[in-house]
């Protein structure tokens, strides 16, 4: 269940929100599903790495799960940015 939570954290926030503000946000990437899949993998990897770095003995409490979400978010952001840089370099 924890892996599903990390995948959800990685999935969230991938596309730009559709709100009216100035200046308008940049357009979404051409293939958002690939971007979301990369962010899900990064979220799982980041959450797992966080729990390995700060190991919890026994069962994880709610605060431990919430703290691992920070690792999942960082992992998703880093892997998504690396994939974006690779995509820009490919063009």
N, C-alpha and C positions, 0 to 999 in steps of 0.2 A: 504494500500500500504506500510505503514511503517513496518507492520509485515512481509511482503514478503521481504523487504530489510534486516531486521534483520535475517530472515531465510537464505537468500543468504550469508550474512556475516558468519553465523554459518556453512554453507555448504562449504565455500571456505577454502582451505588449509588443508583439512582432510587427504588425502593420501600424501605420500611422493612424491615430484616431480621426474620425471624420467630424470635426468641429469647425465652426466658423471662427477664424481668428486671422489676424494679419501679422506677418505675411503668410500666405498659404504654405502648408507643409510641402515638402518634395513628394513627387509621386511614389507610389509603392514600388517595390522591386518587380521586375517582369515575371518572376515565378515565385509567388509568395509561399506555395506549398513546400518548395525546396528550402526556403529560408526558415519556415516553421519547423521542418524536420531537423535541420541543423541546430536550431535553438533548443529543441527538445533533447537532442543528444547532449548538447552542452549543459543543459539544466540537470540532467541525470548525472553527468560526469562531475559537475561542480558540487552538487549535493553530496555525492559519494565521497569526493575528495575532502569536503568540509568535515564529514563525520569521521573520516580516517585521521585527519589532522587533530581534531578535538574529540577523541574517542570517548564514548559514554559507556560506562559499565552497566550492564543490565538493560532494562527497558527504557526507551527514550521517553522523556516527558514532553508535554506540549511546548515548553519553551525551547527544548532541544530541537524539536521538529521545526519550529518557527525560525530558529537560528540557522538551521540547515537550508532554509529557503533563501537566505542571503547567499550562501555558497552556490545554490542552484541558479540564482539570478546572475551572479558574477560569471559563472561558467557559461551560461547561455549568451550573455553579452559578449564575452571574450571570443567564444567560438563563432558567434554570428558576425562579429566585426572582422575576424580573420577570414571568414568565408567571403565577406563583402570585399575585403582588400584583394583576395585572390581573384574574385570576379572582375574587379576593376583592372587588375594587372593583366588579365586575360584579354580584355578589350583592347 
